[in-house]
Structure formats: C-alpha cells, structure tokens
Amino acid sequence: MSEPSESKDWQVAADVEGKATQRDCAHLGEVREVSPSTTEGCEDCLRTGSTWLHLRECLACGHIGCCDSSPNRHASAHAREESGHDVARSFEPGEDWAWCYADQLLLLPTGGGR
C-alpha cells in the first residue's frame, strides 16, 4: 500500500475526457496532509465484507475508499456525502495523481511541496 500523503501541491492536468484544459479546480484548498484511515483496503468494504479493485485516499481526511470501477464506489460516495472532501488521490503503489470529484478534473503533482 501507499505511504501517508506528504504535503504537496497539485495542478489540473486534464478534464473528465482526458483532454488538456485551462479550467481551475475550485477545491484544491481542501487538500491537507493526511494519514490513511487504513492500509488494509477500502475501509467500507472491509466493514461489509465486500471487494474492491483500486483504492483512493481522501485528501481532506485520509478515508480510504474503493474506486468507481469497484462495485460499491465508496471513494466517490464519500466525496458526495462529506462536504469539503472533493479531492482524492490514488492509493495504488507507483501512482501519483489525484481526482476532484466535484470538478471532474485529473490532478498531477506540481513537483514542489508546500
């Protein structure tokens, strides 16, 4: 599993169709340095005995939820249900990207920390 999120800056890389965009993400101010709620898997699936494909970490609180390709889509449900929790990063080894659920934007690290 991935390590706790280090503090970093994110920039918009693409829209929901994967096309470069000049749009801004209105939710980057929600991003915090967080620790994962679990490193065992999707915390909601673990609780219910469900399965997942890939994991996402909420960058507001550290909630670990499953991706939208998973049956229960807990990461996006968390973003919808919790105000101010719109940005999540991939919690997969070797992946370094984030997604803003509200703005439907792919985010990449800027290379510099805060």
KOLSERO-840654 format. One record per residue: x, y, z of N, C-alpha, C in turn. Coordinates in pm, whole numbers, plus 50000, padded with zeros to 5 digits. Layout:
REM KOLSERO-840654
nxx: X | nyy: Y | nzz: Z | caxx: X | cayy: Y | cazz: Z | cxx: X | cyy: Y | czz: Z
...
This chain:
REM KOLSERO-840654
nxx: 50083 | nyy: 49882 | nzz: 50000 | caxx: 50000 | cayy: 50000 | cazz: 50000 | cxx: 50088 | cyy: 50125 | czz: 50000
nxx: 50028 | nyy: 50235 | nzz: 49969 | caxx: 50099 | cayy: 50362 | cazz: 49963 | cxx: 50131 | cyy: 50412 | czz: 50103
nxx: 50225 | nyy: 50504 | nzz: 50108 | caxx: 50264 | cayy: 50569 | cazz: 50232 | cxx: 50166 | cyy: 50683 | czz: 50262
nxx: 50168 | nyy: 50735 | nzz: 50384 | caxx: 50084 | cayy: 50851 | cazz: 50415 | cxx: 50113 | cyy: 50965 | czz: 50318
nxx: 50010 | nyy: 51041 | nzz: 50286 | caxx: 50023 | cayy: 51151 | cazz: 50191 | cxx: 50115 | cyy: 51257 | czz: 50244
nxx: 50217 | nyy: 51290 | nzz: 50166 | caxx: 50300 | cayy: 51402 | cazz: 50204 | cxx: 50233 | cyy: 51528 | czz: 50154
nxx: 50268 | nyy: 51637 | nzz: 50214 | caxx: 50213 | cayy: 51764 | cazz: 50172 | cxx: 50269 | cyy: 51799 | czz: 50034
nxx: 50183 | nyy: 51819 | nzz: 49937 | caxx: 50229 | cayy: 51856 | cazz: 49804 | cxx: 50124 | cyy: 51943 | czz: 49739
nxx: 50166 | nyy: 52011 | nzz: 49635 | caxx: 50074 | cayy: 52093 | cazz: 49557 | cxx: 50030 | cyy: 52014 | czz: 49435
nxx: 49908 | nyy: 52038 | nzz: 49394 | caxx: 49850 | cayy: 51970 | cazz: 49278 | cxx: 49813 | cyy: 52073 | czz: 49173
nxx: 49814 | nyy: 52032 | nzz: 49046 | caxx: 49771 | cayy: 52119 | cazz: 48937 | cxx: 49679 | cyy: 52040 | czz: 48845
nxx: 49590 | nyy: 52109 | nzz: 48779 | caxx: 49497 | cayy: 52046 | cazz: 48686 | cxx: 49574 | cyy: 51997 | czz: 48564
nxx: 49550 | nyy: 51871 | nzz: 48526 | caxx: 49616 | cayy: 51812 | cazz: 48411 | cxx: 49519 | cyy: 51784 | czz: 48297
nxx: 49396 | nyy: 51745 | nzz: 48329 | caxx: 49301 | cayy: 51708 | cazz: 48223 | cxx: 49159 | cyy: 51709 | czz: 48277
nxx: 49064 | nyy: 51712 | nzz: 48183 | caxx: 48923 | cayy: 51705 | cazz: 48221 | cxx: 48878 | cyy: 51559 | czz: 48222
nxx: 48750 | nyy: 51538 | nzz: 48242 | caxx: 48694 | cayy: 51403 | cazz: 48254 | cxx: 48713 | cyy: 51321 | czz: 48126
nxx: 48730 | nyy: 51386 | nzz: 48012 | caxx: 48753 | cayy: 51317 | cazz: 47885 | cxx: 48901 | cyy: 51293 | czz: 47858
nxx: 48986 | nyy: 51336 | nzz: 47951 | caxx: 49130 | cayy: 51319 | cazz: 47934 | cxx: 49196 | cyy: 51425 | czz: 47849
nxx: 49122 | nyy: 51531 | nzz: 47820 | caxx: 49175 | cayy: 51640 | cazz: 47738 | cxx: 49236 | cyy: 51748 | czz: 47825
nxx: 49346 | nyy: 51806 | nzz: 47778 | caxx: 49407 | cayy: 51919 | cazz: 47850 | cxx: 49303 | cyy: 52030 | czz: 47863
nxx: 49308 | nyy: 52100 | nzz: 47973 | caxx: 49210 | cayy: 52205 | cazz: 47998 | cxx: 49274 | cyy: 52320 | czz: 48073
nxx: 49218 | nyy: 52436 | nzz: 48058 | caxx: 49262 | cayy: 52554 | cazz: 48131 | cxx: 49174 | cyy: 52579 | czz: 48254
nxx: 49078 | nyy: 52488 | nzz: 48278 | caxx: 48989 | cayy: 52503 | cazz: 48394 | cxx: 49068 | cyy: 52495 | czz: 48523
nxx: 49019 | nyy: 52562 | nzz: 48624 | caxx: 49077 | cayy: 52556 | cazz: 48758 | cxx: 48996 | cyy: 52461 | czz: 48844
nxx: 49061 | nyy: 52400 | nzz: 48940 | caxx: 48994 | cayy: 52320 | cazz: 49040 | cxx: 48962 | cyy: 52410 | czz: 49159
nxx: 48835 | nyy: 52423 | nzz: 49190 | caxx: 48792 | cayy: 52511 | cazz: 49299 | cxx: 48810 | cyy: 52447 | czz: 49436
nxx: 48861 | nyy: 52324 | nzz: 49441 | caxx: 48864 | cayy: 52250 | cazz: 49567 | cxx: 49005 | cyy: 52218 | czz: 49618
nxx: 49107 | nyy: 52276 | nzz: 49556 | caxx: 49244 | cayy: 52247 | cazz: 49599 | cxx: 49271 | cyy: 52296 | czz: 49741
nxx: 49195 | nyy: 52393 | nzz: 49786 | caxx: 49211 | cayy: 52443 | cazz: 49923 | cxx: 49169 | cyy: 52342 | czz: 50029
nxx: 49098 | nyy: 52235 | nzz: 49989 | caxx: 49056 | cayy: 52131 | cazz: 50082 | cxx: 49169 | cyy: 52033 | czz: 50114
nxx: 49272 | nyy: 52030 | nzz: 50030 | caxx: 49378 | cayy: 51931 | cazz: 50041 | cxx: 49461 | cyy: 51956 | czz: 50166
nxx: 49482 | nyy: 51850 | nzz: 50244 | caxx: 49558 | cayy: 51855 | cazz: 50367 | cxx: 49662 | cyy: 51742 | czz: 50365
nxx: 49759 | nyy: 51751 | nzz: 50453 | caxx: 49847 | cayy: 51638 | cazz: 50477 | cxx: 49769 | cyy: 51541 | czz: 50565
nxx: 49744 | nyy: 51421 | nzz: 50516 | caxx: 49660 | cayy: 51325 | cazz: 50587 | cxx: 49734 | cyy: 51193 | czz: 50606
nxx: 49683 | nyy: 51114 | nzz: 50698 | caxx: 49728 | cayy: 50976 | cazz: 50716 | cxx: 49612 | cyy: 50886 | czz: 50676
nxx: 49641 | nyy: 50775 | nzz: 50609 | caxx: 49532 | cayy: 50686 | cazz: 50566 | cxx: 49455 | cyy: 50628 | czz: 50684
nxx: 49325 | nyy: 50616 | nzz: 50668 | caxx: 49240 | cayy: 50559 | cazz: 50773 | cxx: 49271 | cyy: 50412 | czz: 50794
nxx: 49322 | nyy: 50345 | nzz: 50692 | caxx: 49363 | cayy: 50205 | cazz: 50698 | cxx: 49460 | cyy: 50181 | czz: 50584
nxx: 49544 | nyy: 50081 | nzz: 50597 | caxx: 49630 | cayy: 50040 | cazz: 50486 | cxx: 49592 | cyy: 49900 | czz: 50439
nxx: 49482 | nyy: 49849 | nzz: 50492 | caxx: 49437 | cayy: 49713 | cazz: 50461 | cxx: 49347 | cyy: 49706 | czz: 50338
nxx: 49287 | nyy: 49817 | nzz: 50297 | caxx: 49195 | cayy: 49818 | cazz: 50183 | cxx: 49087 | cyy: 49922 | czz: 50204
nxx: 48982 | nyy: 49913 | nzz: 50125 | caxx: 48869 | cayy: 50006 | cazz: 50138 | cxx: 48805 | cyy: 49987 | czz: 50275
nxx: 48803 | nyy: 50094 | nzz: 50356 | caxx: 48752 | cayy: 50077 | cazz: 50492 | cxx: 48605 | cyy: 50037 | czz: 50495
nxx: 48527 | nyy: 50083 | nzz: 50398 | caxx: 48385 | cayy: 50048 | cazz: 50395 | cxx: 48364 | cyy: 49904 | czz: 50350
nxx: 48441 | nyy: 49861 | nzz: 50248 | caxx: 48432 | cayy: 49722 | cazz: 50201 | cxx: 48480 | cyy: 49625 | czz: 50309
nxx: 48585 | nyy: 49661 | nzz: 50381 | caxx: 48633 | cayy: 49575 | cazz: 50489 | cxx: 48525 | cyy: 49556 | czz: 50594
nxx: 48451 | nyy: 49663 | nzz: 50623 | caxx: 48345 | cayy: 49657 | cazz: 50723 | cxx: 48229 | cyy: 49568 | czz: 50679
nxx: 48198 | nyy: 49569 | nzz: 50547 | caxx: 48082 | cayy: 49494 | cazz: 50497 | cxx: 48119 | cyy: 49360 | czz: 50433
nxx: 48248 | nyy: 49334 | nzz: 50418 | caxx: 48290 | cayy: 49209 | cazz: 50356 | cxx: 48285 | cyy: 49214 | czz: 50204
nxx: 48285 | nyy: 49332 | nzz: 50146 | caxx: 48281 | cayy: 49349 | cazz: 50000 | cxx: 48422 | cyy: 49348 | czz: 49942
nxx: 48430 | nyy: 49352 | nzz: 49810 | caxx: 48558 | cayy: 49354 | cazz: 49740 | cxx: 48576 | cyy: 49487 | czz: 49668
nxx: 48700 | nyy: 49516 | nzz: 49629 | caxx: 48733 | cayy: 49639 | cazz: 49558 | cxx: 48838 | cyy: 49609 | czz: 49453
nxx: 48855 | nyy: 49704 | nzz: 49359 | caxx: 48959 | cayy: 49692 | cazz: 49256 | cxx: 49078 | cyy: 49781 | czz: 49287
nxx: 49054 | nyy: 49910 | nzz: 49303 | caxx: 49160 | cayy: 50007 | cazz: 49329 | cxx: 49116 | cyy: 50098 | czz: 49443
nxx: 49213 | nyy: 50160 | nzz: 49507 | caxx: 49184 | cayy: 50241 | cazz: 49626 | cxx: 49216 | cyy: 50388 | czz: 49603
nxx: 49141 | nyy: 50474 | nzz: 49670 | caxx: 49160 | cayy: 50618 | cazz: 49668 | cxx: 49165 | cyy: 50668 | czz: 49811
nxx: 49247 | nyy: 50773 | nzz: 49835 | caxx: 49259 | cayy: 50833 | cazz: 49967 | cxx: 49206 | cyy: 50975 | czz: 49962
nxx: 49109 | nyy: 51005 | nzz: 50047 | caxx: 49056 | cayy: 51141 | cazz: 50057 | cxx: 49166 | cyy: 51232 | czz: 50108
nxx: 49191 | nyy: 51342 | nzz: 50038 | caxx: 49295 | cayy: 51435 | cazz: 50077 | cxx: 49248 | cyy: 51541 | czz: 50175
nxx: 49127 | nyy: 51523 | nzz: 50228 | caxx: 49079 | cayy: 51609 | cazz: 50336 | cxx: 49086 | cyy: 51538 | czz: 50471
nxx: 49068 | nyy: 51402 | nzz: 50469 | caxx: 49062 | cayy: 51331 | cazz: 50598 | cxx: 49138 | cyy: 51199 | czz: 50601
nxx: 49180 | nyy: 51146 | nzz: 50487 | caxx: 49253 | cayy: 51020 | cazz: 50484 | cxx: 49165 | cyy: 50896 | czz: 50466
nxx: 49034 | nyy: 50915 | nzz: 50449 | caxx: 48945 | cayy: 50800 | cazz: 50426 | cxx: 48994 | cyy: 50720 | czz: 50306
nxx: 49005 | nyy: 50589 | nzz: 50320 | caxx: 49041 | cayy: 50501 | cazz: 50209 | cxx: 48914 | cyy: 50437 | czz: 50157
nxx: 48883 | nyy: 50464 | nzz: 50030 | caxx: 48764 | cayy: 50409 | cazz: 49967 | cxx: 48799 | cyy: 50347 | czz: 49834
nxx: 48708 | nyy: 50267 | nzz: 49782 | caxx: 48731 | cayy: 50200 | cazz: 49655 | cxx: 48690 | cyy: 50288 | czz: 49538
nxx: 48752 | nyy: 50261 | nzz: 49424 | caxx: 48735 | cayy: 50343 | cazz: 49302 | cxx: 48598 | cyy: 50320 | czz: 49238
nxx: 48568 | nyy: 50398 | nzz: 49136 | caxx: 48440 | cayy: 50387 | cazz: 49066 | cxx: 48430 | cyy: 50263 | czz: 48978
nxx: 48539 | nyy: 50190 | nzz: 48957 | caxx: 48534 | cayy: 50062 | cazz: 48887 | cxx: 48502 | cyy: 49948 | czz: 48982
nxx: 48503 | nyy: 49975 | nzz: 49111 | caxx: 48468 | cayy: 49877 | cazz: 49213 | cxx: 48316 | cyy: 49874 | czz: 49230
nxx: 48262 | nyy: 49762 | nzz: 49274 | caxx: 48115 | cayy: 49751 | cazz: 49285 | cxx: 48048 | cyy: 49859 | czz: 49371
nxx: 48112 | nyy: 49902 | nzz: 49480 | caxx: 48045 | cayy: 49992 | cazz: 49573 | cxx: 48085 | cyy: 50139 | czz: 49562
nxx: 48190 | nyy: 50169 | nzz: 49490 | caxx: 48230 | cayy: 50308 | cazz: 49463 | cxx: 48234 | cyy: 50395 | czz: 49590
nxx: 48298 | nyy: 50344 | nzz: 49693 | caxx: 48297 | cayy: 50414 | cazz: 49821 | cxx: 48372 | cyy: 50547 | czz: 49821
nxx: 48477 | nyy: 50562 | nzz: 49741 | caxx: 48551 | cayy: 50688 | cazz: 49740 | cxx: 48464 | cyy: 50803 | czz: 49688
nxx: 48396 | nyy: 50781 | nzz: 49577 | caxx: 48310 | cayy: 50888 | cazz: 49524 | cxx: 48189 | cyy: 50912 | czz: 49614
nxx: 48138 | nyy: 50806 | nzz: 49677 | caxx: 48027 | cayy: 50824 | cazz: 49771 | cxx: 48072 | cyy: 50911 | czz: 49889
nxx: 48193 | nyy: 50888 | nzz: 49937 | caxx: 48248 | cayy: 50970 | cazz: 50046 | cxx: 48256 | cyy: 51116 | czz: 50003
nxx: 48303 | nyy: 51140 | nzz: 49881 | caxx: 48315 | cayy: 51278 | cazz: 49831 | cxx: 48178 | cyy: 51345 | czz: 49821
nxx: 48076 | nyy: 51271 | nzz: 49781 | caxx: 47940 | cayy: 51327 | cazz: 49770 | cxx: 47878 | cyy: 51354 | czz: 49907
nxx: 47905 | nyy: 51265 | nzz: 50002 | caxx: 47838 | cayy: 51271 | cazz: 50131 | cxx: 47906 | cyy: 51362 | czz: 50233
nxx: 48036 | nyy: 51386 | nzz: 50218 | caxx: 48111 | cayy: 51467 | cazz: 50314 | cxx: 48148 | cyy: 51601 | czz: 50251
nxx: 48092 | nyy: 51707 | nzz: 50301 | caxx: 48122 | cayy: 51840 | cazz: 50250 | cxx: 48271 | cyy: 51871 | czz: 50267
nxx: 48332 | nyy: 51923 | nzz: 50161 | caxx: 48473 | cayy: 51961 | cazz: 50167 | cxx: 48570 | cyy: 51846 | czz: 50148
nxx: 48521 | nyy: 51733 | nzz: 50098 | caxx: 48605 | cayy: 51615 | cazz: 50076 | cxx: 48602 | cyy: 51575 | czz: 49928
nxx: 48625 | nyy: 51672 | nzz: 49842 | caxx: 48609 | cayy: 51651 | cazz: 49698 | cxx: 48731 | cyy: 51593 | czz: 49627
nxx: 48849 | nyy: 51600 | nzz: 49690 | caxx: 48972 | cayy: 51559 | cazz: 49621 | cxx: 49027 | cyy: 51432 | czz: 49686
nxx: 49058 | nyy: 51334 | nzz: 49602 | caxx: 49118 | cayy: 51209 | cazz: 49648 | cxx: 49234 | cyy: 51174 | czz: 49556
nxx: 49334 | nyy: 51109 | nzz: 49613 | caxx: 49447 | cayy: 51063 | cazz: 49533 | cxx: 49441 | cyy: 50912 | czz: 49518
nxx: 49509 | nyy: 50862 | nzz: 49415 | caxx: 49523 | cayy: 50718 | cazz: 49403 | cxx: 49601 | cyy: 50667 | czz: 49522
nxx: 49558 | nyy: 50555 | nzz: 49576 | caxx: 49628 | cayy: 50490 | cazz: 49687 | cxx: 49691 | cyy: 50361 | czz: 49638
nxx: 49723 | nyy: 50358 | nzz: 49509 | caxx: 49786 | cayy: 50243 | cazz: 49448 | cxx: 49937 | cyy: 50265 | czz: 49440
nxx: 50017 | nyy: 50163 | nzz: 49468 | caxx: 50163 | cayy: 50176 | cazz: 49459 | cxx: 50207 | cyy: 50224 | czz: 49321
nxx: 50298 | nyy: 50320 | nzz: 49320 | caxx: 50354 | cayy: 50371 | cazz: 49195 | cxx: 50270 | cyy: 50474 | czz: 49123
nxx: 50152 | nyy: 50504 | nzz: 49172 | caxx: 50065 | cayy: 50604 | cazz: 49108 | cxx: 50071 | cyy: 50734 | czz: 49187
nxx: 50080 | nyy: 50846 | nzz: 49115 | caxx: 50089 | cayy: 50977 | cazz: 49179 | cxx: 49998 | cyy: 51074 | czz: 49106
nxx: 49869 | nyy: 51062 | nzz: 49128 | caxx: 49770 | cayy: 51150 | cazz: 49069 | cxx: 49653 | cyy: 51162 | czz: 49165
nxx: 49570 | nyy: 51263 | nzz: 49142 | caxx: 49451 | cayy: 51284 | cazz: 49224 | cxx: 49334 | cyy: 51319 | czz: 49132
nxx: 49216 | nyy: 51316 | nzz: 49188 | caxx: 49093 | cayy: 51344 | cazz: 49113 | cxx: 49004 | cyy: 51433 | czz: 49198
nxx: 48950 | nyy: 51538 | nzz: 49135 | caxx: 48849 | cayy: 51619 | cazz: 49201 | cxx: 48713 | cyy: 51571 | czz: 49154
nxx: 48638 | nyy: 51510 | nzz: 49244 | caxx: 48506 | cayy: 51457 | cazz: 49208 | cxx: 48409 | cyy: 51568 | czz: 49170
nxx: 48413 | nyy: 51680 | nzz: 49241 | caxx: 48319 | cayy: 51789 | cazz: 49214 | cxx: 48343 | cyy: 51854 | czz: 49078
nxx: 48469 | nyy: 51881 | nzz: 49047 | caxx: 48502 | cayy: 51949 | cazz: 48920 | cxx: 48531 | cyy: 51852 | czz: 48806
nxx: 48541 | nyy: 51722 | nzz: 48838 | caxx: 48571 | cayy: 51619 | cazz: 48737 | cxx: 48702 | cyy: 51651 | czz: 48665
nxx: 48809 | nyy: 51670 | nzz: 48745 | caxx: 48939 | cayy: 51707 | cazz: 48691 | cxx: 49048 | cyy: 51615 | czz: 48744
nxx: 49139 | nyy: 51576 | nzz: 48655 | caxx: 49257 | cayy: 51500 | cazz: 48691 | cxx: 49364 | cyy: 51598 | czz: 48739
nxx: 49427 | nyy: 51565 | nzz: 48850 | caxx: 49529 | cayy: 51650 | cazz: 48910 | cxx: 49659 | cyy: 51573 | czz: 48917
nxx: 49768 | nyy: 51644 | nzz: 48888 | caxx: 49903 | cayy: 51588 | cazz: 48900 | cxx: 49984 | cyy: 51675 | czz: 48992
nxx: 50084 | nyy: 51616 | nzz: 49060 | caxx: 50167 | cayy: 51698 | cazz: 49148 | cxx: 50247 | cyy: 51801 | czz: 49070
nxx: 50266 | nyy: 51917 | nzz: 49130 | caxx: 50342 | cayy: 52022 | cazz: 49064 | cxx: 50492 | cyy: 51997 | czz: 49073
nxx: 50532 | nyy: 51908 | nzz: 49162 | caxx: 50675 | cayy: 51880 | cazz: 49179 | cxx: 50732 | cyy: 51948 | czz: 49301
nxx: 50664 | nyy: 52049 | nzz: 49353 | caxx: 50710 | cayy: 52120 | cazz: 49473 | cxx: 50617 | cyy: 52095 | czz: 49589
nxx: 50671 | nyy: 52091 | nzz: 49707 | caxx: 50589 | cayy: 52077 | cazz: 49827 | cxx: 50539 | cyy: 52212 | czz: 49872
nxx: 50460 | nyy: 52211 | nzz: 49979 | caxx: 50408 | cayy: 52336 | cazz: 50034 | cxx: 50506 | cyy: 52398 | czz: 50127
